[in-house]
Amino acid sequence: MIGPRINAGGRIKSPYDSLNALLYSGEQQIKYLENLDSINEERKQMQEDMFKMAEEMLDLEQKFLFCAHEDFHE
C-alpha cells in the first residue's frame, strides 16, 4: 500500500517527501504521509486521463499499436 505512494512522491513531485516519510515517525511522519497520499491521487488521475486520451488516439485495427503525446507525463 505504501509503495505506490512512495514512488509517486519522486515521480510527480520531490523525492524528499518520500524520504521524510521513512525517516520520521509520529506527528512529523503523518504530514509527509498525507502529502504522499495526495500526490498519489494526483498521479492516479493523471494516469487515468492519459489512458483515456491514448484510447481515443489508437486505431485498434492496426497490428502494431503505438501512442505518444507531448502532454503525457514521463
mmCIF file of the N, C-alpha and C atoms, coordinates in Angstrom:
data_MODEL
# 
_entry.id   MODEL 
# 
loop_
_atom_site.group_PDB 
_atom_site.id 
_atom_site.type_symbol 
_atom_site.label_atom_id 
_atom_site.label_alt_id 
_atom_site.label_comp_id 
_atom_site.label_asym_id 
_atom_site.label_entity_id 
_atom_site.label_seq_id 
_atom_site.pdbx_PDB_ins_code 
_atom_site.Cartn_x 
_atom_site.Cartn_y 
_atom_site.Cartn_z 
_atom_site.occupancy 
_atom_site.B_iso_or_equiv 
_atom_site.pdbx_formal_charge 
_atom_site.auth_seq_id 
_atom_site.auth_comp_id 
_atom_site.auth_asym_id 
_atom_site.auth_atom_id 
_atom_site.pdbx_PDB_model_num 
ATOM 1   N N  . MET A 1 1  ? 0.796  -1.194 0.000   1.00 0.00 ? 1  MET A N  1 
ATOM 2   C CA . MET A 1 1  ? 0.000  0.000  0.000   1.00 0.00 ? 1  MET A CA 1 
ATOM 3   C C  . MET A 1 1  ? 0.845  1.268  0.000   1.00 0.00 ? 1  MET A C  1 
ATOM 4   N N  . ILE A 1 2  ? 1.944  1.249  0.717   1.00 0.00 ? 2  ILE A N  1 
ATOM 5   C CA . ILE A 1 2  ? 2.745  2.461  0.804   1.00 0.00 ? 2  ILE A CA 1 
ATOM 6   C C  . ILE A 1 2  ? 3.702  2.598  -0.383  1.00 0.00 ? 2  ILE A C  1 
ATOM 7   N N  . GLY A 1 3  ? 4.043  1.472  -1.018  1.00 0.00 ? 3  GLY A N  1 
ATOM 8   C CA . GLY A 1 3  ? 4.996  1.502  -2.135  1.00 0.00 ? 3  GLY A CA 1 
ATOM 9   C C  . GLY A 1 3  ? 4.607  2.459  -3.253  1.00 0.00 ? 3  GLY A C  1 
ATOM 10  N N  . PRO A 1 4  ? 3.386  2.390  -3.780  1.00 0.00 ? 4  PRO A N  1 
ATOM 11  C CA . PRO A 1 4  ? 3.000  3.321  -4.848  1.00 0.00 ? 4  PRO A CA 1 
ATOM 12  C C  . PRO A 1 4  ? 3.038  4.782  -4.408  1.00 0.00 ? 4  PRO A C  1 
ATOM 13  N N  . ARG A 1 5  ? 2.745  5.024  -3.155  1.00 0.00 ? 5  ARG A N  1 
ATOM 14  C CA . ARG A 1 5  ? 2.758  6.400  -2.658  1.00 0.00 ? 5  ARG A CA 1 
ATOM 15  C C  . ARG A 1 5  ? 4.183  6.924  -2.563  1.00 0.00 ? 5  ARG A C  1 
ATOM 16  N N  . ILE A 1 6  ? 5.082  6.100  -2.082  1.00 0.00 ? 6  ILE A N  1 
ATOM 17  C CA . ILE A 1 6  ? 6.491  6.499  -2.002  1.00 0.00 ? 6  ILE A CA 1 
ATOM 18  C C  . ILE A 1 6  ? 7.034  6.745  -3.399  1.00 0.00 ? 6  ILE A C  1 
ATOM 19  N N  . ASN A 1 7  ? 6.688  5.879  -4.332  1.00 0.00 ? 7  ASN A N  1 
ATOM 20  C CA . ASN A 1 7  ? 7.132  6.027  -5.709  1.00 0.00 ? 7  ASN A CA 1 
ATOM 21  C C  . ASN A 1 7  ? 6.548  7.295  -6.346  1.00 0.00 ? 7  ASN A C  1 
ATOM 22  N N  . ALA A 1 8  ? 5.275  7.569  -6.108  1.00 0.00 ? 8  ALA A N  1 
ATOM 23  C CA . ALA A 1 8  ? 4.627  8.738  -6.704  1.00 0.00 ? 8  ALA A CA 1 
ATOM 24  C C  . ALA A 1 8  ? 5.280  10.031 -6.244  1.00 0.00 ? 8  ALA A C  1 
ATOM 25  N N  . GLY A 1 9  ? 5.737  10.052 -5.005  1.00 0.00 ? 9  GLY A N  1 
ATOM 26  C CA . GLY A 1 9  ? 6.397  11.252 -4.498  1.00 0.00 ? 9  GLY A CA 1 
ATOM 27  C C  . GLY A 1 9  ? 7.557  11.677 -5.378  1.00 0.00 ? 9  GLY A C  1 
ATOM 28  N N  . GLY A 1 10 ? 8.402  10.728 -5.740  1.00 0.00 ? 10 GLY A N  1 
ATOM 29  C CA . GLY A 1 10 ? 9.557  11.040 -6.576  1.00 0.00 ? 10 GLY A CA 1 
ATOM 30  C C  . GLY A 1 10 ? 9.227  11.226 -8.039  1.00 0.00 ? 10 GLY A C  1 
ATOM 31  N N  . ARG A 1 11 ? 8.166  10.589 -8.510  1.00 0.00 ? 11 ARG A N  1 
ATOM 32  C CA . ARG A 1 11 ? 7.812  10.684 -9.925  1.00 0.00 ? 11 ARG A CA 1 
ATOM 33  C C  . ARG A 1 11 ? 7.091  11.979 -10.257 1.00 0.00 ? 11 ARG A C  1 
ATOM 34  N N  . ILE A 1 12 ? 6.252  12.454 -9.355  1.00 0.00 ? 12 ILE A N  1 
ATOM 35  C CA . ILE A 1 12 ? 5.423  13.614 -9.632  1.00 0.00 ? 12 ILE A CA 1 
ATOM 36  C C  . ILE A 1 12 ? 5.994  14.888 -9.024  1.00 0.00 ? 12 ILE A C  1 
ATOM 37  N N  . LYS A 1 13 ? 6.459  14.816 -7.819  1.00 0.00 ? 13 LYS A N  1 
ATOM 38  C CA . LYS A 1 13 ? 6.972  15.996 -7.100  1.00 0.00 ? 13 LYS A CA 1 
ATOM 39  C C  . LYS A 1 13 ? 8.435  15.755 -6.719  1.00 0.00 ? 13 LYS A C  1 
ATOM 40  N N  . SER A 1 14 ? 8.735  16.000 -5.469  1.00 0.00 ? 14 SER A N  1 
ATOM 41  C CA . SER A 1 14 ? 10.088 15.834 -4.957  1.00 0.00 ? 14 SER A CA 1 
ATOM 42  C C  . SER A 1 14 ? 10.210 14.509 -4.194  1.00 0.00 ? 14 SER A C  1 
ATOM 43  N N  . PRO A 1 15 ? 11.337 13.838 -4.291  1.00 0.00 ? 15 PRO A N  1 
ATOM 44  C CA . PRO A 1 15 ? 11.510 12.592 -3.551  1.00 0.00 ? 15 PRO A CA 1 
ATOM 45  C C  . PRO A 1 15 ? 11.689 12.807 -2.044  1.00 0.00 ? 15 PRO A C  1 
ATOM 46  N N  . TYR A 1 16 ? 11.831 14.057 -1.623  1.00 0.00 ? 16 TYR A N  1 
ATOM 47  C CA . TYR A 1 16 ? 12.093 14.313 -0.211  1.00 0.00 ? 16 TYR A CA 1 
ATOM 48  C C  . TYR A 1 16 ? 10.894 14.016 0.686   1.00 0.00 ? 16 TYR A C  1 
ATOM 49  N N  . ASP A 1 17 ? 9.666  14.154 0.184   1.00 0.00 ? 17 ASP A N  1 
ATOM 50  C CA . ASP A 1 17 ? 8.519  13.765 0.997   1.00 0.00 ? 17 ASP A CA 1 
ATOM 51  C C  . ASP A 1 17 ? 8.555  12.263 1.268   1.00 0.00 ? 17 ASP A C  1 
ATOM 52  N N  . SER A 1 18 ? 8.937  11.498 0.264   1.00 0.00 ? 18 SER A N  1 
ATOM 53  C CA . SER A 1 18 ? 9.057  10.048 0.447   1.00 0.00 ? 18 SER A CA 1 
ATOM 54  C C  . SER A 1 18 ? 10.145 9.721  1.465   1.00 0.00 ? 18 SER A C  1 
ATOM 55  N N  . LEU A 1 19 ? 11.274 10.355 1.315   1.00 0.00 ? 19 LEU A N  1 
ATOM 56  C CA . LEU A 1 19 ? 12.382 10.123 2.243   1.00 0.00 ? 19 LEU A CA 1 
ATOM 57  C C  . LEU A 1 19 ? 11.989 10.500 3.667   1.00 0.00 ? 19 LEU A C  1 
ATOM 58  N N  . ASN A 1 20 ? 11.377 11.667 3.824   1.00 0.00 ? 20 ASN A N  1 
ATOM 59  C CA . ASN A 1 20 ? 10.998 12.126 5.158   1.00 0.00 ? 20 ASN A CA 1 
ATOM 60  C C  . ASN A 1 20 ? 9.914  11.250 5.778   1.00 0.00 ? 20 ASN A C  1 
ATOM 61  N N  . ALA A 1 21 ? 9.039  10.697 4.973   1.00 0.00 ? 21 ALA A N  1 
ATOM 62  C CA . ALA A 1 21 ? 8.014  9.796  5.494   1.00 0.00 ? 21 ALA A CA 1 
ATOM 63  C C  . ALA A 1 21 ? 8.656  8.543  6.092   1.00 0.00 ? 21 ALA A C  1 
ATOM 64  N N  . LEU A 1 22 ? 9.799  8.155  5.561   1.00 0.00 ? 22 LEU A N  1 
ATOM 65  C CA . LEU A 1 22 ? 10.500 6.981  6.080   1.00 0.00 ? 22 LEU A CA 1 
ATOM 66  C C  . LEU A 1 22 ? 11.423 7.321  7.258   1.00 0.00 ? 22 LEU A C  1 
ATOM 67  N N  . LEU A 1 23 ? 11.915 8.558  7.299   1.00 0.00 ? 23 LEU A N  1 
ATOM 68  C CA . LEU A 1 23 ? 12.844 8.947  8.354   1.00 0.00 ? 23 LEU A CA 1 
ATOM 69  C C  . LEU A 1 23 ? 12.160 9.347  9.656   1.00 0.00 ? 23 LEU A C  1 
ATOM 70  N N  . TYR A 1 24 ? 10.986 9.965  9.549   1.00 0.00 ? 24 TYR A N  1 
ATOM 71  C CA . TYR A 1 24 ? 10.303 10.476 10.733  1.00 0.00 ? 24 TYR A CA 1 
ATOM 72  C C  . TYR A 1 24 ? 9.252  9.501  11.221  1.00 0.00 ? 24 TYR A C  1 
ATOM 73  N N  . SER A 1 25 ? 8.770  9.775  12.428  1.00 0.00 ? 25 SER A N  1 
ATOM 74  C CA . SER A 1 25 ? 7.665  8.995  12.980  1.00 0.00 ? 25 SER A CA 1 
ATOM 75  C C  . SER A 1 25 ? 6.719  9.958  13.688  1.00 0.00 ? 25 SER A C  1 
ATOM 76  N N  . GLY A 1 26 ? 5.577  9.442  14.079  1.00 0.00 ? 26 GLY A N  1 
ATOM 77  C CA . GLY A 1 26 ? 4.623  10.251 14.821  1.00 0.00 ? 26 GLY A CA 1 
ATOM 78  C C  . GLY A 1 26 ? 4.007  11.358 13.995  1.00 0.00 ? 26 GLY A C  1 
ATOM 79  N N  . GLU A 1 27 ? 3.795  12.493 14.644  1.00 0.00 ? 27 GLU A N  1 
ATOM 80  C CA . GLU A 1 27 ? 3.129  13.635 14.000  1.00 0.00 ? 27 GLU A CA 1 
ATOM 81  C C  . GLU A 1 27 ? 3.911  14.152 12.786  1.00 0.00 ? 27 GLU A C  1 
ATOM 82  N N  . GLN A 1 28 ? 5.224  14.164 12.882  1.00 0.00 ? 28 GLN A N  1 
ATOM 83  C CA . GLN A 1 28 ? 6.022  14.627 11.740  1.00 0.00 ? 28 GLN A CA 1 
ATOM 84  C C  . GLN A 1 28 ? 5.816  13.720 10.532  1.00 0.00 ? 28 GLN A C  1 
ATOM 85  N N  . GLN A 1 29 ? 5.760  12.430 10.765  1.00 0.00 ? 29 GLN A N  1 
ATOM 86  C CA . GLN A 1 29 ? 5.593  11.480 9.678   1.00 0.00 ? 29 GLN A CA 1 
ATOM 87  C C  . GLN A 1 29 ? 4.215  11.617 9.024   1.00 0.00 ? 29 GLN A C  1 
ATOM 88  N N  . ILE A 1 30 ? 3.199  11.881 9.832   1.00 0.00 ? 30 ILE A N  1 
ATOM 89  C CA . ILE A 1 30 ? 1.825  11.947 9.318   1.00 0.00 ? 30 ILE A CA 1 
ATOM 90  C C  . ILE A 1 30 ? 1.679  13.001 8.234   1.00 0.00 ? 30 ILE A C  1 
ATOM 91  N N  . LYS A 1 31 ? 2.292  14.171 8.412   1.00 0.00 ? 31 LYS A N  1 
ATOM 92  C CA . LYS A 1 31 ? 2.150  15.219 7.383   1.00 0.00 ? 31 LYS A CA 1 
ATOM 93  C C  . LYS A 1 31 ? 2.779  14.789 6.061   1.00 0.00 ? 31 LYS A C  1 
ATOM 94  N N  . TYR A 1 32 ? 3.885  14.064 6.127   1.00 0.00 ? 32 TYR A N  1 
ATOM 95  C CA . TYR A 1 32 ? 4.517  13.588 4.894   1.00 0.00 ? 32 TYR A CA 1 
ATOM 96  C C  . TYR A 1 32 ? 3.694  12.471 4.254   1.00 0.00 ? 32 TYR A C  1 
ATOM 97  N N  . LEU A 1 33 ? 3.138  11.590 5.080   1.00 0.00 ? 33 LEU A N  1 
ATOM 98  C CA . LEU A 1 33 ? 2.298  10.517 4.542   1.00 0.00 ? 33 LEU A CA 1 
ATOM 99  C C  . LEU A 1 33 ? 1.029  11.069 3.899   1.00 0.00 ? 33 LEU A C  1 
ATOM 100 N N  . GLU A 1 34 ? 0.437  12.078 4.513   1.00 0.00 ? 34 GLU A N  1 
ATOM 101 C CA . GLU A 1 34 ? -0.747 12.699 3.926   1.00 0.00 ? 34 GLU A CA 1 
ATOM 102 C C  . GLU A 1 34 ? -0.415 13.365 2.596   1.00 0.00 ? 34 GLU A C  1 
ATOM 103 N N  . ASN A 1 35 ? 0.737  14.020 2.549   1.00 0.00 ? 35 ASN A N  1 
ATOM 104 C CA . ASN A 1 35 ? 1.167  14.657 1.302   1.00 0.00 ? 35 ASN A CA 1 
ATOM 105 C C  . ASN A 1 35 ? 1.410  13.608 0.225   1.00 0.00 ? 35 ASN A C  1 
ATOM 106 N N  . LEU A 1 36 ? 2.035  12.500 0.580   1.00 0.00 ? 36 LEU A N  1 
ATOM 107 C CA . LEU A 1 36 ? 2.267  11.422 -0.382  1.00 0.00 ? 36 LEU A CA 1 
ATOM 108 C C  . LEU A 1 36 ? 0.960  10.830 -0.884  1.00 0.00 ? 36 LEU A C  1 
ATOM 109 N N  . ASP A 1 37 ? -0.015 10.715 -0.009  1.00 0.00 ? 37 ASP A N  1 
ATOM 110 C CA . ASP A 1 37 ? -1.315 10.201 -0.425  1.00 0.00 ? 37 ASP A CA 1 
ATOM 111 C C  . ASP A 1 37 ? -1.955 11.152 -1.445  1.00 0.00 ? 37 ASP A C  1 
ATOM 112 N N  . SER A 1 38 ? -1.841 12.435 -1.194  1.00 0.00 ? 38 SER A N  1 
ATOM 113 C CA . SER A 1 38 ? -2.373 13.436 -2.123  1.00 0.00 ? 38 SER A CA 1 
ATOM 114 C C  . SER A 1 38 ? -1.659 13.377 -3.472  1.00 0.00 ? 38 SER A C  1 
ATOM 115 N N  . ILE A 1 39 ? -0.349 13.244 -3.434  1.00 0.00 ? 39 ILE A N  1 
ATOM 116 C CA . ILE A 1 39 ? 0.440  13.137 -4.668  1.00 0.00 ? 39 ILE A CA 1 
ATOM 117 C C  . ILE A 1 39 ? 0.053  11.878 -5.429  1.00 0.00 ? 39 ILE A C  1 
ATOM 118 N N  . ASN A 1 40 ? -0.162 10.774 -4.715  1.00 0.00 ? 40 ASN A N  1 
ATOM 119 C CA . ASN A 1 40 ? -0.539 9.529  -5.363  1.00 0.00 ? 40 ASN A CA 1 
ATOM 120 C C  . ASN A 1 40 ? -1.911 9.650  -6.028  1.00 0.00 ? 40 ASN A C  1 
ATOM 121 N N  . GLU A 1 41 ? -2.841 10.343 -5.400  1.00 0.00 ? 41 GLU A N  1 
ATOM 122 C CA . GLU A 1 41 ? -4.154 10.572 -6.017  1.00 0.00 ? 41 GLU A CA 1 
ATOM 123 C C  . GLU A 1 41 ? -4.003 11.400 -7.296  1.00 0.00 ? 41 GLU A C  1 
ATOM 124 N N  . GLU A 1 42 ? -3.131 12.395 -7.258  1.00 0.00 ? 42 GLU A N  1 
ATOM 125 C CA . GLU A 1 42 ? -2.846 13.196 -8.452  1.00 0.00 ? 42 GLU A CA 1 
ATOM 126 C C  . GLU A 1 42 ? -2.270 12.325 -9.560  1.00 0.00 ? 42 GLU A C  1 
ATOM 127 N N  . ARG A 1 43 ? -1.353 11.427 -9.194  1.00 0.00 ? 43 ARG A N  1 
ATOM 128 C CA . ARG A 1 43 ? -0.739 10.527 -10.166 1.00 0.00 ? 43 ARG A CA 1 
ATOM 129 C C  . ARG A 1 43 ? -1.785 9.608  -10.793 1.00 0.00 ? 43 ARG A C  1 
ATOM 130 N N  . LYS A 1 44 ? -2.675 9.076  -9.964  1.00 0.00 ? 44 LYS A N  1 
ATOM 131 C CA . LYS A 1 44 ? -3.710 8.181  -10.485 1.00 0.00 ? 44 LYS A CA 1 
ATOM 132 C C  . LYS A 1 44 ? -4.636 8.912  -11.454 1.00 0.00 ? 44 LYS A C  1 
ATOM 133 N N  . GLN A 1 45 ? -4.968 10.167 -11.140 1.00 0.00 ? 45 GLN A N  1 
ATOM 134 C CA . GLN A 1 45 ? -5.828 10.940 -12.034 1.00 0.00 ? 45 GLN A CA 1 
ATOM 135 C C  . GLN A 1 45 ? -5.111 11.242 -13.347 1.00 0.00 ? 45 GLN A C  1 
ATOM 136 N N  . MET A 1 46 ? -3.828 11.597 -13.259 1.00 0.00 ? 46 MET A N  1 
ATOM 137 C CA . MET A 1 46 ? -3.041 11.841 -14.474 1.00 0.00 ? 46 MET A CA 1 
ATOM 138 C C  . MET A 1 46 ? -2.996 10.587 -15.331 1.00 0.00 ? 46 MET A C  1 
ATOM 139 N N  . GLN A 1 47 ? -2.758 9.449  -14.703 1.00 0.00 ? 47 GLN A N  1 
ATOM 140 C CA . GLN A 1 47 ? -2.675 8.184  -15.421 1.00 0.00 ? 47 GLN A CA 1 
ATOM 141 C C  . GLN A 1 47 ? -4.004 7.867  -16.107 1.00 0.00 ? 47 GLN A C  1 
ATOM 142 N N  . GLU A 1 48 ? -5.093 8.066  -15.402 1.00 0.00 ? 48 GLU A N  1 
ATOM 143 C CA . GLU A 1 48 ? -6.409 7.806  -15.977 1.00 0.00 ? 48 GLU A CA 1 
ATOM 144 C C  . GLU A 1 48 ? -6.681 8.726  -17.166 1.00 0.00 ? 48 GLU A C  1 
ATOM 145 N N  . ASP A 1 49 ? -6.346 10.005 -17.024 1.00 0.00 ? 49 ASP A N  1 
ATOM 146 C CA . ASP A 1 49 ? -6.550 10.963 -18.114 1.00 0.00 ? 49 ASP A CA 1 
ATOM 147 C C  . ASP A 1 49 ? -5.714 10.604 -19.349 1.00 0.00 ? 49 ASP A C  1 
ATOM 148 N N  . MET A 1 50 ? -4.454 10.225 -19.114 1.00 0.00 ? 50 MET A N  1 
ATOM 149 C CA . MET A 1 50 ? -3.586 9.848  -20.233 1.00 0.00 ? 50 MET A CA 1 
ATOM 150 C C  . MET A 1 50 ? -4.078 8.570  -20.906 1.00 0.00 ? 50 MET A C  1 
ATOM 151 N N  . PHE A 1 51 ? -4.561 7.625  -20.113 1.00 0.00 ? 51 PHE A N  1 
ATOM 152 C CA . PHE A 1 51 ? -5.074 6.373  -20.672 1.00 0.00 ? 51 PHE A CA 1 
ATOM 153 C C  . PHE A 1 51 ? -6.289 6.636  -21.561 1.00 0.00 ? 51 PHE A C  1 
ATOM 154 N N  . LYS A 1 52 ? -7.201 7.489  -21.100 1.00 0.00 ? 52 LYS A N  1 
ATOM 155 C CA . LYS A 1 52 ? -8.381 7.830  -21.897 1.00 0.00 ? 52 LYS A CA 1 
ATOM 156 C C  . LYS A 1 52 ? -7.978 8.526  -23.196 1.00 0.00 ? 52 LYS A C  1 
ATOM 157 N N  . MET A 1 53 ? -7.020 9.431  -23.107 1.00 0.00 ? 53 MET A N  1 
ATOM 158 C CA . MET A 1 53 ? -6.541 10.119 -24.296 1.00 0.00 ? 53 MET A CA 1 
ATOM 159 C C  . MET A 1 53 ? -5.914 9.124  -25.272 1.00 0.00 ? 53 MET A C  1 
ATOM 160 N N  . ALA A 1 54 ? -5.120 8.204  -24.757 1.00 0.00 ? 54 ALA A N  1 
ATOM 161 C CA . ALA A 1 54 ? -4.477 7.201  -25.597 1.00 0.00 ? 54 ALA A CA 1 
ATOM 162 C C  . ALA A 1 54 ? -5.506 6.296  -26.264 1.00 0.00 ? 54 ALA A C  1 
ATOM 163 N N  . GLU A 1 55 ? -6.526 5.901  -25.522 1.00 0.00 ? 55 GLU A N  1 
ATOM 164 C CA . GLU A 1 55 ? -7.578 5.060  -26.096 1.00 0.00 ? 55 GLU A CA 1 
ATOM 165 C C  . GLU A 1 55 ? -8.241 5.737  -27.292 1.00 0.00 ? 55 GLU A C  1 
ATOM 166 N N  . GLU A 1 56 ? -8.464 7.031  -27.179 1.00 0.00 ? 56 GLU A N  1 
ATOM 167 C CA . GLU A 1 56 ? -9.096 7.778  -28.267 1.00 0.00 ? 56 GLU A CA 1 
ATOM 168 C C  . GLU A 1 56 ? -8.181 7.905  -29.480 1.00 0.00 ? 56 GLU A C  1 
ATOM 169 N N  . MET A 1 57 ? -6.881 7.901  -29.257 1.00 0.00 ? 57 MET A N  1 
ATOM 170 C CA . MET A 1 57 ? -5.915 8.079  -30.342 1.00 0.00 ? 57 MET A CA 1 
ATOM 171 C C  . MET A 1 57 ? -5.624 6.788  -31.098 1.00 0.00 ? 57 MET A C  1 
ATOM 172 N N  . LEU A 1 58 ? -5.810 5.647  -30.457 1.00 0.00 ? 58 LEU A N  1 
ATOM 173 C CA . LEU A 1 58 ? -5.414 4.371  -31.049 1.00 0.00 ? 58 LEU A CA 1 
ATOM 174 C C  . LEU A 1 58 ? -6.408 3.881  -32.100 1.00 0.00 ? 58 LEU A C  1 
ATOM 175 N N  . ASP A 1 59 ? -5.852 3.245  -33.117 1.00 0.00 ? 59 ASP A N  1 
ATOM 176 C CA . ASP A 1 59 ? -6.650 2.549  -34.127 1.00 0.00 ? 59 ASP A CA 1 
ATOM 177 C C  . ASP A 1 59 ? -6.455 1.059  -33.873 1.00 0.00 ? 59 ASP A C  1 
ATOM 178 N N  . LEU A 1 60 ? -7.448 0.432  -33.265 1.00 0.00 ? 60 LEU A N  1 
ATOM 179 C CA . LEU A 1 60 ? -7.327 -0.966 -32.863 1.00 0.00 ? 60 LEU A CA 1 
ATOM 180 C C  . LEU A 1 60 ? -7.311 -1.932 -34.041 1.00 0.00 ? 60 LEU A C  1 
ATOM 181 N N  . GLU A 1 61 ? -7.548 -1.446 -35.241 1.00 0.00 ? 61 GLU A N  1 
ATOM 182 C CA . GLU A 1 61 ? -7.490 -2.288 -36.429 1.00 0.00 ? 61 GLU A CA 1 
ATOM 183 C C  . GLU A 1 61 ? -6.045 -2.513 -36.881 1.00 0.00 ? 61 GLU A C  1 
ATOM 184 N N  . GLN A 1 62 ? -5.136 -1.715 -36.375 1.00 0.00 ? 62 GLN A N  1 
ATOM 185 C CA . GLN A 1 62 ? -3.730 -1.843 -36.748 1.00 0.00 ? 62 GLN A CA 1 
ATOM 186 C C  . GLN A 1 62 ? -3.096 -3.008 -35.991 1.00 0.00 ? 62 GLN A C  1 
ATOM 187 N N  . LYS A 1 63 ? -2.070 -3.611 -36.598 1.00 0.00 ? 63 LYS A N  1 
ATOM 188 C CA . LYS A 1 63 ? -1.381 -4.727 -35.959 1.00 0.00 ? 63 LYS A CA 1 
ATOM 189 C C  . LYS A 1 63 ? -0.393 -4.257 -34.898 1.00 0.00 ? 63 LYS A C  1 
ATOM 190 N N  . PHE A 1 64 ? 0.124  -3.058 -35.084 1.00 0.00 ? 64 PHE A N  1 
ATOM 191 C CA . PHE A 1 64 ? 1.097  -2.501 -34.147 1.00 0.00 ? 64 PHE A CA 1 
ATOM 192 C C  . PHE A 1 64 ? 0.478  -1.251 -33.532 1.00 0.00 ? 64 PHE A C  1 
ATOM 193 N N  . LEU A 1 65 ? 0.370  -1.226 -32.215 1.00 0.00 ? 65 LEU A N  1 
ATOM 194 C CA . LEU A 1 65 ? -0.236 -0.093 -31.526 1.00 0.00 ? 65 LEU A CA 1 
ATOM 195 C C  . LEU A 1 65 ? 0.852  0.744  -30.866 1.00 0.00 ? 65 LEU A C  1 
ATOM 196 N N  . PHE A 1 66 ? 0.810  2.033  -31.121 1.00 0.00 ? 66 PHE A N  1 
ATOM 197 C CA . PHE A 1 66 ? 1.766  2.958  -30.542 1.00 0.00 ? 66 PHE A CA 1 
ATOM 198 C C  . PHE A 1 66 ? 1.050  4.263  -30.292 1.00 0.00 ? 66 PHE A C  1 
ATOM 199 N N  . CYS A 1 67 ? 1.292  4.849  -29.150 1.00 0.00 ? 67 CYS A N  1 
ATOM 200 C CA . CYS A 1 67 ? 0.631  6.099  -28.821 1.00 0.00 ? 67 CYS A CA 1 
ATOM 201 C C  . CYS A 1 67 ? 1.618  7.004  -28.094 1.00 0.00 ? 67 CYS A C  1 
ATOM 202 N N  . ALA A 1 68 ? 1.710  8.242  -28.523 1.00 0.00 ? 68 ALA A N  1 
ATOM 203 C CA . ALA A 1 68 ? 2.576  9.223  -27.860 1.00 0.00 ? 68 ALA A CA 1 
ATOM 204 C C  . ALA A 1 68 ? 1.904  10.592 -27.978 1.00 0.00 ? 68 ALA A C  1 
ATOM 205 N N  . HIS A 1 69 ? 2.143  11.414 -26.982 1.00 0.00 ? 69 HIS A N  1 
ATOM 206 C CA . HIS A 1 69 ? 1.592  12.753 -26.997 1.00 0.00 ? 69 HIS A CA 1 
ATOM 207 C C  . HIS A 1 69 ? 2.475  13.627 -26.099 1.00 0.00 ? 69 HIS A C  1 
ATOM 208 N N  . GLU A 1 70 ? 2.661  14.857 -26.484 1.00 0.00 ? 70 GLU A N  1 
ATOM 209 C CA . GLU A 1 70 ? 3.551  15.744 -25.719 1.00 0.00 ? 70 GLU A CA 1 
ATOM 210 C C  . GLU A 1 70 ? 3.010  16.045 -24.322 1.00 0.00 ? 70 GLU A C  1 
ATOM 211 N N  . ASP A 1 71 ? 1.716  15.864 -24.101 1.00 0.00 ? 71 ASP A N  1 
ATOM 212 C CA . ASP A 1 71 ? 1.144  16.103 -22.778 1.00 0.00 ? 71 ASP A CA 1 
ATOM 213 C C  . ASP A 1 71 ? 1.256  14.904 -21.850 1.00 0.00 ? 71 ASP A C  1 
ATOM 214 N N  . PHE A 1 72 ? 1.724  13.755 -22.341 1.00 0.00 ? 72 PHE A N  1 
ATOM 215 C CA . PHE A 1 72 ? 1.888  12.580 -21.494 1.00 0.00 ? 72 PHE A CA 1 
ATOM 216 C C  . PHE A 1 72 ? 3.050  12.812 -20.537 1.00 0.00 ? 72 PHE A C  1 
ATOM 217 N N  . HIS A 1 73 ? 2.831  12.465 -19.281 1.00 0.00 ? 73 HIS A N  1 
ATOM 218 C CA . HIS A 1 73 ? 3.902  12.537 -18.289 1.00 0.00 ? 73 HIS A CA 1 
ATOM 219 C C  . HIS A 1 73 ? 4.872  11.395 -18.550 1.00 0.00 ? 73 HIS A C  1 
ATOM 220 N N  . GLU A 1 74 ? 6.126  11.614 -18.218 1.00 0.00 ? 74 GLU A N  1 
ATOM 221 C CA . GLU A 1 74 ? 7.139  10.591 -18.451 1.00 0.00 ? 74 GLU A CA 1 
ATOM 222 C C  . GLU A 1 74 ? 6.714  9.283  -17.851 1.00 0.00 ? 74 GLU A C  1 
# 
